[in-house]
Amino acid sequence: MLLHNYHCSIFTMSYPIFDIACEDLFYRLILLLLFILFLFFFTDISQTRRGHRESEGSGNKGNFLAILELIAKHDPLVKQKMGHGNAKYTSHIIQNEIIEVLADMVRSNIVMEAKESAAFSILVDETKDLKKQEQISLVLRYYYKGIVHESFMHFEHADKLDAAGLTEKIVNSLHKYGLEFREHLVGQGYDGASVMSGRHNGVSARIKSLAQQAFYVHCNAHCLNLVIVDTVKAVPEASCFFSLMQQLYTFLSGSYVHQKWQDIQRTMFHDQPRELSKLSDVRWACRFYACRNLMDRLPAVLRVLDEINGENNGDRCVEACGLSGQVDLNFVGILVIFCRILRDAKFLSDMLQSPSLDLARAVDLIEALQNTFEQYRNKTFFGELWTEALKIAQQCNINTESISKRLPKISSALHESVVTSTIGQTNRDKDKESFCSTVFYPILDTLRAELERRFSKTNCDIMKGIQALNPKSNSFLKETPLFCLGSIYNTNLDDLKHELHQAKRILDRKKATGMKDINSLLEFTVFLEPFSEVFYELFRLCKIAVALPISTAACERSFSALKLIKNHLRTTMSNDRLSDLGMLSVESNRAKALDMDEFIQLFASRHGNRKIQLF
C-alpha cells in the first residue's frame, strides 16, 4: 500500500535537490521506500538486518542483503539498481541515517503533541543490557485528542547512577526536545528506589525543585508487588510454601525428571503438558500462573515424585522423598488460598498497567481489592476454600484425617469435682481451625495492612482533587477539593468557580436529552474538549489529572524491546542506533504512519550537497 500510494503521487512531486531525470528519480525513490519497508518489517519481528561481514565474498551478509538478493533474482529493476554504482542505500552509514531520520520524525510528532497538550508527565526506569551497561528509558505521558498517550522517547546510557547524575540526564533530555518542563511538567513516575524517591536528595525531589508542579507518583504496580512480597515474608507458612514451590520447579526441570514429568502428564491429562513457572520476586504475575499450573497438575507432580522415590537412585531419590513428604494438606490449603488471592491481585496489576487508566480509577480499583480481601475474612468463605482443598487432597491421595491427640488427664485432686474448664473436653476439627487461625487469617490481615500502608496517599489534596473530577465520585465537581487542586497548579480560581457552575448545568441538560452517562475521568475530559475555550481552567485540570502517572509499565515494555534489539549478536551496537531502533520498535504504529514525502525531503536535506545519482 505504501508503494502504491507513492507511485500515484511521485510524478507530481518536486525535489529540486535531486539533479536527475524524473523517471530515474521515481525508480530510485521506490528502491528507497522498499528499504524502508524492509526496515519496518525487521523492526516488527525484532530481527537483525545487517550481517557481521557484508562484503561480496561473505557467505552470510545478513537478512537485509539476503532478501534483496533474493528479490533481485526475480525483479529486473532491483537487480539493475543493486549492481555496480552508487545510491544503492545498502551502506551501513546510509542505513543508520535512514533509521535516525525516521526516529527523529516520530520523536518530533510526540514532542509536538506533548507541547500542544501543555501538561505532561515523565516515566523513567533503568535496566542493564547484555553489555552490562545501565540503560535509562524515558517515556512521556500526556492527553491528546481524546487519548492518553504513554510515548517512548529514547534509551540513554547512564554512566552515573546517583540522584544528581540521573537528574542531569532527565533534565538534559527534556531540554534537548524543547519541552518547557518548568511550566508543563505535572507528574513524575519512578520505582521506589531511594535514589529515585528520596524526599530530600532523590531524583523526584531534585526535579520538583526545578518544576514545582511535578507531583511524584510511586509506580502503583510496583507497590502492589511489594504488598505481596511483604505479606509472604511476614507469614512463615507462606514463605515456606513458595520456597517448596521453587524446589519443585527446580527438581522437575532436571533433564531426567523433566522427561518423566512430560510423559506422566500425557498419560494423565488429555491437553498439552504444562510447565511449572519459575518464581520471580519482581514479577508476581508468574506466581499466579505457577500456583494455577501446580494446582491443576498436582496429581502428576506427586506421581513423578513417587516413581522417582521408588527408583532408589541416590540423591535424586532422597530429594523426591523429601519433597513428597512436605506436600500435605496444609500445603494444598495454602495453594488454594494463593490461587484465589493472586488471581485478584493479578487483575488489579493488569489494570494498573493500562495507559488509559487515571489515578481516580486506580484508587477505586485499589479500594475494591481491599474490600474484596475484607469480605474474604469470614468462616463461610474459608469453609469454601477448605472444602476445595480437601477435594484436591483426596484426588492426590493426601491424608485428610486429623491426627488425634491424647486428651489431657484430669488431676486426681479434682476427683469428684465439677470441672468448668473446656480444656481437653471439646472435640473440634483441630486441623481446620488451626489452619484458619494460624495461616488464613494472618495472610489476609497482613495483605490488608500492607495495602493500607502502601496506598495511603489517597488522602492528599491532589488525590482528593482528582476524585472531584471523577463522575462516579461523591465529590464530583465539588468546589473545595478542586480549589485545592487548582491552587497547586496555578489555576485562576475565579474562572474555575464560574466554569464549575456552567459545567453542572450543561451536564444536567445533556442528561435530560438522553446523553449516555459519563463514567470516568477520561470520558469527562473528552466531553469537555469541544468546549475547551469556554472551560479553559476545568479542561486544563482534567488534562493534568489524566496525565499524572499510574505505573512505569511503559518503561518495562520498552525494556522488552531492548532485549530483543540488543541481543547476544548485537552487543557492539552504539547507543544512538539502539535508541533509534527502540523508537521504531516501540512506536511502530507511529513510524508506519509517517509521511514519506516529508521523509524524502528531510533525508535529502541532512546533507546540503547530497545528490542521488547512480550513473
DRENSEKOL-350106 format. One record per residue (C-alpha): x negated, y negated, z. Coordinates in steps of 0.25 Angstrom, whole numbers, plus 5000, padded with zeros to 4 digits. Layout:
residues N
[[X; Y; Z]] ...
This chain:
residues 615
[[5000; 5000; 5000]] [[4989; 4990; 5003]] [[4982; 4993; 4990]] [[4996; 4992; 4983]] [[4999; 4978; 4989]] [[4985; 4973; 4986]] [[4986; 4978; 4972]] [[4999; 4969; 4970]] [[4992; 4957; 4975]] [[4978; 4958; 4971]] [[4979; 4950; 4958]] [[4986; 4939; 4964]] [[4975; 4936; 4974]] [[4964; 4926; 4972]] [[4950; 4929; 4978]] [[4940; 4918; 4974]] [[4929; 4924; 4982]] [[4929; 4937; 4973]] [[4921; 4934; 4960]] [[4926; 4946; 4952]] [[4938; 4949; 4942]] [[4952; 4951; 4947]] [[4953; 4965; 4943]] [[4940; 4969; 4949]] [[4944; 4962; 4961]] [[4956; 4970; 4962]] [[4949; 4983; 4962]] [[4938; 4979; 4972]] [[4949; 4974; 4982]] [[4957; 4986; 4980]] [[4944; 4994; 4984]] [[4942; 4985; 4996]] [[4956; 4988; 5000]] [[4954; 5002; 4998]] [[4943; 5002; 5008]] [[4951; 4994; 5018]] [[4962; 5005; 5017]] [[4951; 5016; 5020]] [[4947; 5007; 5032]] [[4961; 5007; 5038]] [[4962; 5022; 5035]] [[4949; 5025; 5042]] [[4953; 5016; 5054]] [[4967; 5022; 5056]] [[4961; 5036; 5057]] [[4949; 5031; 5065]] [[4939; 5038; 5056]] [[4925; 5033; 5052]] [[4923; 5027; 5038]] [[4908; 5026; 5036]] [[4898; 5037; 5036]] [[4885; 5037; 5042]] [[4878; 5036; 5029]] [[4885; 5031; 5017]] [[4875; 5032; 5006]] [[4877; 5039; 4993]] [[4869; 5051; 4997]] [[4877; 5053; 5010]] [[4885; 5065; 5012]] [[4895; 5058; 5022]] [[4898; 5044; 5018]] [[4909; 5042; 5028]] [[4924; 5043; 5026]] [[4925; 5030; 5019]] [[4916; 5032; 5007]] [[4920; 5047; 5006]] [[4935; 5043; 5004]] [[4930; 5032; 4994]] [[4922; 5042; 4986]] [[4934; 5052; 4986]] [[4943; 5041; 4981]] [[4933; 5037; 4970]] [[4933; 5051; 4964]] [[4948; 5048; 4961]] [[4948; 5033; 4959]] [[4940; 5027; 4947]] [[4941; 5013; 4954]] [[4936; 5017; 4967]] [[4925; 5025; 4960]] [[4921; 5013; 4952]] [[4920; 5004; 4964]] [[4913; 5014; 4972]] [[4902; 5015; 4962]] [[4889; 5006; 4962]] [[4892; 4992; 4964]] [[4895; 4982; 4975]] [[4908; 4979; 4983]] [[4911; 4993; 4986]] [[4915; 4990; 5000]] [[4908; 5003; 5005]] [[4897; 4996; 5013]] [[4898; 4997; 5028]] [[4895; 4982; 5028]] [[4907; 4979; 5019]] [[4916; 4989; 5027]] [[4913; 4982; 5040]] [[4916; 4969; 5034]] [[4930; 4974; 5030]] [[4932; 4980; 5043]] [[4928; 4967; 5050]] [[4937; 4959; 5041]] [[4949; 4968; 5043]] [[4947; 4968; 5058]] [[4946; 4953; 5059]] [[4959; 4951; 5051]] [[4966; 4960; 5061]] [[4960; 4952; 5073]] [[4964; 4939; 5067]] [[4978; 4944; 5066]] [[4978; 4948; 5080]] [[4972; 4935; 5085]] [[4982; 4927; 5077]] [[4993; 4934; 5083]] [[4988; 4932; 5097]] [[4985; 4917; 5095]] [[5000; 4916; 5089]] [[5005; 4923; 5102]] [[4997; 4913; 5111]] [[4998; 4924; 5122]] [[4989; 4936; 5122]] [[4982; 4946; 5132]] [[4969; 4953; 5131]] [[4967; 4968; 5134]] [[4953; 4973; 5136]] [[4947; 4986; 5139]] [[4934; 4993; 5137]] [[4928; 5007; 5134]] [[4916; 5014; 5129]] [[4914; 5018; 5115]] [[4905; 5030; 5111]] [[4893; 5022; 5111]] [[4895; 5019; 5126]] [[4898; 5004; 5123]] [[4909; 4997; 5130]] [[4920; 4992; 5120]] [[4930; 4981; 5124]] [[4943; 4982; 5118]] [[4951; 4968; 5117]] [[4966; 4968; 5114]] [[4975; 4957; 5113]] [[4990; 4958; 5117]] [[5000; 4947; 5113]] [[5014; 4945; 5107]] [[5016; 4942; 5093]] [[5029; 4943; 5084]] [[5037; 4952; 5093]] [[5026; 4962; 5096]] [[5016; 4963; 5108]] [[5002; 4966; 5101]] [[4990; 4972; 5108]] [[4980; 4970; 5097]] [[4966; 4975; 5098]] [[4955; 4965; 5095]] [[4941; 4972; 5096]] [[4931; 4981; 5103]] [[4919; 4974; 5109]] [[4907; 4980; 5115]] [[4906; 4975; 5130]] [[4891; 4974; 5134]] [[4895; 4969; 5147]] [[4906; 4975; 5156]] [[4906; 4965; 5167]] [[4918; 4955; 5168]] [[4910; 4944; 5163]] [[4906; 4951; 5151]] [[4919; 4957; 5147]] [[4926; 4943; 5149]] [[4916; 4937; 5140]] [[4919; 4948; 5129]] [[4934; 4945; 5130]] [[4933; 4930; 5130]] [[4923; 4930; 5118]] [[4933; 4939; 5111]] [[4945; 4930; 5113]] [[4936; 4918; 5109]] [[4932; 4925; 5096]] [[4946; 4928; 5092]] [[4950; 4913; 5095]] [[4961; 4917; 5105]] [[4964; 4906; 5115]] [[4963; 4915; 5127]] [[4963; 4904; 5137]] [[4977; 4900; 5134]] [[4983; 4912; 5128]] [[4977; 4924; 5135]] [[4988; 4928; 5145]] [[4984; 4942; 5149]] [[4972; 4952; 5150]] [[4973; 4967; 5152]] [[4962; 4976; 5157]] [[4960; 4988; 5165]] [[4958; 4988; 5180]] [[4943; 4988; 5180]] [[4937; 4978; 5190]] [[4929; 4971; 5179]] [[4942; 4968; 5171]] [[4952; 4966; 5182]] [[4943; 4959; 5193]] [[4951; 4947; 5199]] [[4939; 4938; 5201]] [[4928; 4942; 5191]] [[4935; 4952; 5182]] [[4938; 4950; 5167]] [[4952; 4947; 5170]] [[4948; 4936; 5180]] [[4938; 4930; 5171]] [[4948; 4930; 5159]] [[4958; 4924; 5167]] [[4949; 4913; 5172]] [[4948; 4909; 5157]] [[4962; 4912; 5153]] [[4971; 4908; 5165]] [[4983; 4915; 5159]] [[4977; 4929; 5157]] [[4984; 4938; 5166]] [[4977; 4951; 5169]] [[4984; 4964; 5168]] [[4978; 4977; 5172]] [[4981; 4988; 5162]] [[4995; 4994; 5167]] [[4992; 5007; 5160]] [[4978; 5008; 5168]] [[4986; 5004; 5181]] [[4995; 5016; 5179]] [[4984; 5025; 5176]] [[4977; 5020; 5189]] [[4990; 5023; 5197]] [[4990; 5038; 5193]] [[4975; 5039; 5195]] [[4976; 5033; 5209]] [[4988; 5042; 5212]] [[4981; 5054; 5209]] [[4969; 5050; 5217]] [[4978; 5047; 5229]] [[4985; 5061; 5229]] [[4975; 5072; 5231]] [[4984; 5083; 5225]] [[4986; 5075; 5213]] [[4971; 5073; 5211]] [[4968; 5088; 5213]] [[4979; 5091; 5203]] [[4973; 5082; 5192]] [[4959; 5088; 5195]] [[4965; 5102; 5193]] [[4971; 5098; 5180]] [[4957; 5093; 5175]] [[4951; 5106; 5179]] [[4962; 5114; 5172]] [[4959; 5105; 5159]] [[4944; 5108; 5161]] [[4946; 5123; 5163]] [[4956; 5125; 5151]] [[4947; 5116; 5142]] [[4935; 5127; 5142]] [[4933; 5134; 5129]] [[4936; 5148; 5134]] [[4948; 5144; 5143]] [[4954; 5134; 5133]] [[4956; 5145; 5122]] [[4963; 5153; 5132]] [[4971; 5141; 5136]] [[4975; 5139; 5122]] [[4979; 5154; 5119]] [[4987; 5155; 5132]] [[4995; 5142; 5128]] [[4998; 5148; 5115]] [[5004; 5161; 5121]] [[5012; 5154; 5132]] [[5017; 5142; 5124]] [[5023; 5140; 5110]] [[5018; 5126; 5108]] [[5003; 5121; 5105]] [[4993; 5123; 5116]] [[4991; 5111; 5125]] [[4978; 5106; 5131]] [[4977; 5100; 5145]] [[4973; 5086; 5145]] [[4960; 5081; 5151]] [[4963; 5071; 5162]] [[4958; 5057; 5162]] [[4958; 5046; 5173]] [[4961; 5035; 5163]] [[4972; 5041; 5154]] [[4982; 5047; 5163]] [[4992; 5050; 5152]] [[4983; 5062; 5149]] [[4986; 5067; 5163]] [[5001; 5067; 5160]] [[4998; 5076; 5147]] [[4989; 5085; 5156]] [[5000; 5087; 5166]] [[5010; 5089; 5156]] [[5002; 5099; 5148]] [[4997; 5107; 5161]] [[5012; 5108; 5166]] [[5016; 5114; 5152]] [[5005; 5123; 5151]] [[5002; 5127; 5166]] [[5006; 5142; 5164]] [[4996; 5143; 5153]] [[4985; 5136; 5162]] [[4988; 5146; 5173]] [[4987; 5157; 5163]] [[4974; 5153; 5158]] [[4968; 5152; 5172]] [[4974; 5165; 5176]] [[4967; 5172; 5163]] [[4954; 5165; 5166]] [[4955; 5169; 5180]] [[4957; 5184; 5176]] [[4944; 5184; 5167]] [[4935; 5184; 5179]] [[4925; 5175; 5171]] [[4917; 5168; 5182]] [[4918; 5153; 5183]] [[4930; 5152; 5174]] [[4938; 5162; 5182]] [[4935; 5155; 5195]] [[4939; 5141; 5189]] [[4952; 5147; 5183]] [[4956; 5154; 5196]] [[4953; 5141; 5204]] [[4962; 5132; 5194]] [[4973; 5142; 5194]] [[4973; 5143; 5209]] [[4976; 5128; 5210]] [[4987; 5127; 5201]] [[4998; 5129; 5211]] [[5012; 5124; 5214]] [[5006; 5110; 5219]] [[4998; 5109; 5206]] [[5011; 5111; 5198]] [[5019; 5101; 5207]] [[5008; 5090; 5204]] [[5008; 5093; 5190]] [[5023; 5091; 5189]] [[5022; 5078; 5197]] [[5011; 5072; 5188]] [[5018; 5076; 5175]] [[5030; 5068; 5179]] [[5022; 5056; 5185]] [[5012; 5055; 5173]] [[5023; 5056; 5163]] [[5030; 5044; 5169]] [[5017; 5037; 5170]] [[5013; 5040; 5156]] [[5026; 5034; 5151]] [[5022; 5021; 5158]] [[5008; 5022; 5153]] [[5012; 5023; 5139]] [[5022; 5011; 5140]] [[5011; 5002; 5147]] [[5002; 5005; 5134]] [[5012; 4999; 5125]] [[5008; 4986; 5119]] [[5023; 4981; 5119]] [[5024; 4983; 5134]] [[5025; 4970; 5142]] [[5022; 4968; 5157]] [[5037; 4967; 5161]] [[5040; 4980; 5154]] [[5027; 4986; 5161]] [[5032; 4982; 5174]] [[5045; 4989; 5172]] [[5039; 5002; 5167]] [[5030; 5002; 5180]] [[5041; 4999; 5189]] [[5049; 5010; 5182]] [[5038; 5020; 5185]] [[5037; 5016; 5199]] [[5052; 5018; 5201]] [[5051; 5032; 5194]] [[5040; 5037; 5204]] [[5048; 5031; 5215]] [[5060; 5039; 5211]] [[5052; 5052; 5210]] [[5049; 5051; 5225]] [[5061; 5060; 5229]] [[5064; 5074; 5233]] [[5073; 5076; 5221]] [[5062; 5073; 5210]] [[5051; 5080; 5218]] [[5061; 5093; 5218]] [[5062; 5092; 5203]] [[5046; 5091; 5202]] [[5045; 5103; 5211]] [[5055; 5111; 5204]] [[5047; 5109; 5191]] [[5034; 5112; 5198]] [[5040; 5125; 5203]] [[5045; 5129; 5189]] [[5031; 5127; 5183]] [[5024; 5134; 5194]] [[5034; 5146; 5193]] [[5031; 5147; 5178]] [[5016; 5147; 5181]] [[5017; 5158; 5192]] [[5012; 5148; 5202]] [[5016; 5151; 5216]] [[5028; 5142; 5221]] [[5031; 5148; 5234]] [[5028; 5141; 5247]] [[5017; 5147; 5256]] [[5024; 5150; 5269]] [[5016; 5145; 5281]] [[5017; 5151; 5295]] [[5027; 5144; 5303]] [[5021; 5137; 5316]] [[5023; 5145; 5328]] [[5031; 5138; 5339]] [[5023; 5137; 5352]] [[5027; 5146; 5363]] [[5028; 5134; 5372]] [[5041; 5131; 5364]] [[5047; 5145; 5366]] [[5062; 5144; 5369]] [[5061; 5129; 5365]] [[5069; 5121; 5355]] [[5059; 5117; 5344]] [[5064; 5104; 5337]] [[5052; 5102; 5328]] [[5053; 5106; 5314]] [[5039; 5110; 5312]] [[5038; 5124; 5307]] [[5053; 5127; 5307]] [[5057; 5122; 5293]] [[5056; 5130; 5281]] [[5053; 5120; 5270]] [[5047; 5121; 5256]] [[5033; 5116; 5260]] [[5026; 5116; 5247]] [[5037; 5108; 5240]] [[5038; 5098; 5252]] [[5023; 5097; 5254]] [[5020; 5095; 5239]] [[5031; 5084; 5239]] [[5025; 5076; 5251]] [[5010; 5078; 5248]] [[5010; 5077; 5233]] [[5022; 5072; 5226]] [[5025; 5060; 5235]] [[5011; 5056; 5237]] [[5009; 5055; 5221]] [[5022; 5047; 5219]] [[5019; 5038; 5231]] [[5005; 5035; 5226]] [[5010; 5033; 5212]] [[5020; 5023; 5217]] [[5010; 5016; 5226]] [[5000; 5015; 5214]] [[5010; 5009; 5204]] [[5014; 4999; 5214]] [[5000; 4995; 5217]] [[4994; 4994; 5203]] [[5007; 4988; 5197]] [[5010; 4978; 5207]] [[5006; 4966; 5198]] [[5021; 4964; 5195]] [[5023; 4954; 5206]] [[5014; 4943; 5200]] [[5020; 4931; 5193]] [[5016; 4935; 5179]] [[5023; 4949; 5180]] [[5036; 4942; 5186]] [[5036; 4932; 5175]] [[5035; 4943; 5164]] [[5046; 4951; 5171]] [[5054; 4938; 5170]] [[5053; 4939; 5155]] [[5057; 4954; 5154]] [[5072; 4954; 5150]] [[5074; 4966; 5159]] [[5069; 4960; 5172]] [[5078; 4954; 5182]] [[5069; 4941; 5182]] [[5071; 4939; 5167]] [[5069; 4924; 5163]] [[5069; 4920; 5178]] [[5062; 4907; 5179]] [[5054; 4909; 5192]] [[5045; 4921; 5186]] [[5044; 4915; 5172]] [[5040; 4901; 5178]] [[5028; 4908; 5186]] [[5024; 4916; 5173]] [[5025; 4903; 5165]] [[5016; 4895; 5175]] [[5005; 4905; 5173]] [[5005; 4904; 5158]] [[5007; 4889; 5158]] [[5021; 4888; 5153]] [[5030; 4876; 5153]] [[5040; 4880; 5164]] [[5050; 4869; 5160]] [[5051; 4874; 5146]] [[5051; 4888; 5151]] [[5063; 4885; 5160]] [[5071; 4880; 5149]] [[5067; 4892; 5140]] [[5072; 4902; 5150]] [[5085; 4896; 5151]] [[5087; 4896; 5136]] [[5082; 4910; 5135]] [[5092; 4915; 5144]] [[5103; 4908; 5136]] [[5098; 4914; 5123]] [[5097; 4928; 5129]] [[5111; 4927; 5134]] [[5117; 4922; 5121]] [[5109; 4933; 5113]] [[5115; 4944; 5122]] [[5129; 4938; 5120]] [[5127; 4940; 5105]] [[5123; 4955; 5107]] [[5108; 4954; 5107]] [[5100; 4966; 5111]] [[5095; 4965; 5125]] [[5081; 4961; 5127]] [[5074; 4972; 5135]] [[5059; 4968; 5136]] [[5050; 4956; 5137]] [[5045; 4959; 5123]] [[5059; 4958; 5117]] [[5061; 4945; 5125]] [[5049; 4939; 5119]] [[5053; 4944; 5105]] [[5067; 4937; 5107]] [[5060; 4924; 5111]] [[5051; 4924; 5099]] [[5060; 4917; 5089]] [[5063; 4906; 5100]] [[5048; 4905; 5104]] [[5048; 4890; 5101]] [[5061; 4888; 5110]] [[5056; 4897; 5121]] [[5041; 4894; 5120]] [[5037; 4896; 5134]] [[5046; 4908; 5137]] [[5041; 4915; 5124]] [[5027; 4912; 5128]] [[5029; 4918; 5141]] [[5035; 4931; 5135]] [[5023; 4932; 5125]] [[5014; 4931; 5137]] [[5021; 4941; 5145]] [[5021; 4952; 5133]] [[5006; 4948; 5130]] [[5002; 4952; 5144]] [[4994; 4965; 5144]] [[5000; 4978; 5149]] [[4989; 4988; 5147]] [[4976; 4990; 5140]] [[4981; 5001; 5131]] [[4978; 4994; 5118]] [[4963; 4993; 5122]] [[4963; 5008; 5125]] [[4970; 5011; 5112]] [[4958; 5003; 5105]] [[4948; 5012; 5112]] [[4955; 5024; 5106]] [[4952; 5017; 5092]] [[4938; 5014; 5097]] [[4935; 5029; 5100]] [[4939; 5033; 5086]] [[4932; 5022; 5079]] [[4918; 5023; 5087]] [[4917; 5038; 5087]] [[4904; 5046; 5088]] [[4901; 5044; 5074]] [[4902; 5029; 5074]] [[4895; 5025; 5087]] [[4886; 5015; 5080]] [[4898; 5006; 5075]] [[4896; 4992; 5078]] [[4905; 4985; 5088]] [[4911; 4975; 5077]] [[4914; 4987; 5068]] [[4920; 4995; 5080]] [[4929; 4983; 5083]] [[4934; 4980; 5069]] [[4937; 4995; 5067]] [[4944; 4995; 5080]] [[4953; 4983; 5076]] [[4957; 4990; 5063]] [[4960; 5003; 5070]] [[4968; 4998; 5082]] [[4975; 4987; 5074]] [[4976; 4996; 5061]] [[4991; 4991; 5059]] [[4986; 4976; 5058]] [[4974; 4980; 5049]] [[4983; 4987; 5039]] [[4992; 4975; 5038]] [[4981; 4965; 5035]] [[4982; 4956; 5022]] [[4971; 4962; 5013]] [[4971; 4949; 5005]] [[4967; 4942; 5017]] [[4956; 4953; 5020]] [[4950; 4951; 5006]] [[4949; 4936; 5008]] [[4943; 4938; 5022]] [[4934; 4949; 5018]] [[4928; 4941; 5006]] [[4927; 4928; 5014]] [[4918; 4935; 5025]] [[4906; 4932; 5015]] [[4907; 4920; 5007]] [[4899; 4925; 4995]] [[4906; 4939; 4994]] [[4910; 4943; 4980]] [[4915; 4956; 4978]] [[4908; 4961; 4965]] [[4906; 4975; 4961]] [[4899; 4972; 4948]] 
